[in-house]
């Protein structure tokens, strides 16, 4: 296997008053606390940029001999305006030029981290949901392909790209052929599915991509279930810890049986995300809340 099976979690450890936009990062003590929590149950974590926070996390994993491997992900800024995005995505010519320069810098940093932390980094991704038409930071499939090829030539790590299952059918065919393995995102709950249908949706979505690319290894780099919602897109009565426990536990059991690595989203609640509404679902996907209190999913697992 290019990406050996393991238990995996997406990791973004921002706490109250912290966020990536203002570069207000967790302290060393906070990062170490998170890593020690995560290494008890997981083999891999996935991080979402080449920021100083990611670099410090890698340094602390090494310094404290934390038993976790990291998937690095490029954070790509918009290389074109996206008038279809309702919350942003409109850039001037000069802003696009700066974003393209930023993306090249991001590429160089990811390559540097992959070289500096050979034992800590298990793979690299050429972006995260950069192609979908709803993204305020829209990047063309051709540019994603460029980043994939550069990472393959220069990072000396297995290379992937992470995106929603729907976009691998048509938009990402060339990317699919170029990557070492395909990374898919599956969120049936965003499509209004209840737990049983969502479980079926994740498993069938995985098999669908495998049928399209039978010679490619496929892993899941995001799926999960929120524990609160303001009823916007996700019905509030299905967003709770009980449903998270059932959904994540069943998918975890399936992934272990099939030896398909699945990065569950997310390790910890992220209150900086989304609107000011405290019930905004973007904030509430963690196995732990923002104060690192475990949710019901951390209790006895549900097996099928």
TAKALIN-V544168 format. One record per residue. RES is the residue in one letter. OMEGA is omega as a letter, one per 40 degrees, with the letter a starting at -180 (* if undefined). D_LAST is the distance of its C-alpha to the last C-alpha in Angstrom with 1 decimal. Layout:
BEGIN
res: (RES | RES)
omega: (OMEGA | OMEGA)
d_last: (D_LAST | D_LAST)
END
This chain:
BEGIN
res: (X | X | X | X | X | X | X | X | X | X | X | X | X | X | X | X | X | X | X | X | X | X | X | X | X | X | X | X | X | X | X | X | X | X | X | X | X | X | X | X | X | X | X | X | X | X | X | X | X | X | X | X | X | X | X | X | X | X | X | X | X | X | X | X | X | X | X | X | X | X | X | X | X | X | X | X | X | X | X | X | X | X | X | X | X | X | X | X | X | X | X | X | X | X | X | X | X | X | X | X | X | X | X | X | X | X | X | X | X | X | X | X | X | X | X | X | X | X | X | X | X | X | X | X | X | X | X | X | X | X | X | X | X | X | X | X | X | X | X | X | X | X | X | X | X | X | X | X | X | X | X | X | X | X | X | X | X | X | X | X | X | X | X | X | X | X | X | X | X | X | X | X | X | X | X | X | X | X | X | X | X | X | X | X | X | X | X | X | X | X | X | X | X | X | X | X | X | X | X | X | X | X | X | X | X | X | X | X | X | X | X | X | X | X | X | X | X | X | X | X | X | X | X | X | X | X | X | X | X | X | X | X | X | X | X | X | X | X | X | X | X | X | X | X | X | X | X | X | X | X | X | X | X | X | X | X | X | X | X | X | X | X | X | X | X | X | X | X | X | X | X | X | X | X | X | X | X | X | X | X | X | X | X | X | X | X | X | X | X | X | X | X | X | X | X | X | X | X | X | X | X | X | X | X)
omega: (i | i | a | a | i | i | a | a | i | a | i | a | a | a | a | i | a | i | a | a | a | a | i | a | i | i | i | a | i | i | i | i | i | a | i | i | a | a | i | a | a | i | a | i | i | i | a | i | i | a | i | i | i | i | a | i | i | i | a | i | i | a | a | i | i | a | i | i | a | i | i | a | i | i | a | i | a | i | i | i | i | a | a | i | a | a | i | i | i | a | i | i | a | i | i | i | i | i | i | i | i | a | i | i | i | i | a | i | i | i | i | i | i | i | a | a | a | a | a | a | a | i | i | i | a | i | a | i | a | a | a | a | i | a | i | i | a | i | a | i | i | i | i | i | i | a | i | a | i | i | i | a | a | a | a | i | i | a | i | i | a | i | a | a | a | a | i | a | a | a | a | a | a | i | a | i | a | a | i | i | a | i | a | i | a | a | i | i | i | i | i | a | i | a | a | i | i | i | i | a | i | a | i | i | i | a | i | i | i | i | i | a | a | a | a | i | a | i | i | a | i | i | a | a | i | a | i | i | i | i | i | a | i | a | a | a | i | i | a | a | i | a | i | a | a | a | a | a | i | i | i | i | i | a | i | i | a | a | i | i | a | i | i | i | f | i | a | i | a | a | i | a | i | a | i | a | a | i | i | a | i | a | a | i | a | i | i | i | a | i | i | i | a | i | a | a | a | i | a | a | i | a | i | *)
d_last: (25.6 | 27.7 | 25.1 | 23.3 | 19.6 | 19.1 | 17.6 | 19.7 | 21.0 | 23.8 | 26.6 | 29.5 | 30.8 | 33.5 | 34.3 | 36.7 | 39.9 | 38.5 | 37.8 | 38.3 | 41.0 | 43.4 | 42.3 | 41.6 | 39.2 | 37.4 | 39.5 | 39.1 | 37.9 | 35.3 | 34.0 | 33.9 | 32.0 | 29.4 | 29.1 | 28.9 | 26.0 | 24.1 | 24.9 | 23.0 | 19.6 | 20.5 | 22.5 | 23.8 | 25.2 | 26.6 | 29.9 | 31.7 | 35.4 | 38.1 | 39.5 | 41.1 | 37.9 | 35.9 | 38.8 | 38.9 | 35.2 | 35.7 | 38.8 | 37.0 | 34.1 | 36.8 | 39.1 | 36.6 | 34.7 | 31.4 | 28.6 | 27.4 | 28.2 | 29.1 | 28.8 | 32.0 | 32.3 | 35.7 | 36.4 | 38.6 | 41.0 | 42.2 | 44.6 | 45.5 | 45.7 | 43.0 | 44.6 | 41.4 | 39.8 | 40.5 | 40.3 | 42.4 | 42.8 | 46.6 | 48.5 | 52.1 | 53.3 | 53.9 | 50.5 | 48.9 | 51.1 | 50.0 | 46.3 | 46.8 | 48.6 | 45.8 | 43.2 | 45.3 | 45.5 | 41.8 | 41.5 | 44.0 | 42.3 | 38.9 | 40.7 | 42.6 | 39.5 | 37.9 | 41.1 | 41.6 | 38.1 | 37.2 | 35.0 | 33.2 | 32.6 | 30.1 | 30.7 | 32.5 | 31.9 | 34.8 | 33.7 | 31.1 | 30.9 | 34.7 | 35.1 | 33.6 | 36.4 | 35.4 | 35.9 | 39.0 | 39.3 | 39.4 | 39.8 | 40.4 | 38.2 | 41.4 | 41.7 | 38.0 | 38.9 | 41.9 | 39.9 | 37.4 | 40.4 | 42.0 | 39.0 | 38.7 | 42.3 | 42.6 | 39.5 | 38.7 | 35.0 | 32.3 | 32.7 | 30.4 | 30.6 | 27.9 | 27.7 | 25.9 | 24.4 | 27.1 | 30.0 | 29.1 | 30.0 | 33.7 | 34.9 | 33.5 | 34.2 | 36.8 | 34.8 | 31.9 | 34.3 | 35.8 | 32.8 | 31.4 | 27.8 | 26.6 | 24.8 | 23.2 | 22.4 | 19.9 | 20.3 | 19.4 | 20.0 | 23.6 | 23.8 | 23.0 | 19.5 | 17.2 | 13.7 | 12.1 | 15.0 | 14.9 | 11.5 | 12.9 | 16.1 | 15.1 | 13.6 | 16.6 | 19.0 | 18.3 | 18.8 | 21.9 | 23.5 | 22.9 | 24.6 | 27.5 | 27.9 | 26.7 | 28.8 | 27.5 | 24.7 | 22.6 | 20.7 | 19.5 | 22.0 | 21.1 | 18.3 | 17.3 | 17.8 | 21.0 | 21.5 | 24.9 | 26.8 | 30.3 | 29.2 | 30.7 | 28.4 | 25.3 | 25.4 | 25.8 | 23.7 | 20.4 | 21.3 | 20.1 | 18.3 | 15.7 | 14.7 | 15.0 | 12.7 | 9.8 | 10.9 | 11.7 | 8.7 | 6.3 | 9.4 | 10.1 | 7.2 | 8.2 | 11.7 | 11.7 | 10.7 | 13.3 | 15.6 | 16.4 | 17.8 | 16.9 | 19.4 | 18.0 | 20.9 | 22.2 | 22.9 | 25.3 | 26.6 | 29.7 | 32.2 | 34.8 | 33.0 | 33.8 | 36.3 | 37.8 | 35.5 | 33.4 | 30.6 | 30.7 | 27.0 | 28.1 | 28.5 | 25.2 | 22.3 | 22.3 | 20.0 | 23.4 | 26.2 | 29.6 | 30.7 | 27.8 | 26.3 | 22.6 | 20.5 | 17.5 | 15.1 | 17.0 | 16.1 | 13.1 | 10.0 | 6.9 | 3.8 | 0.0)
END
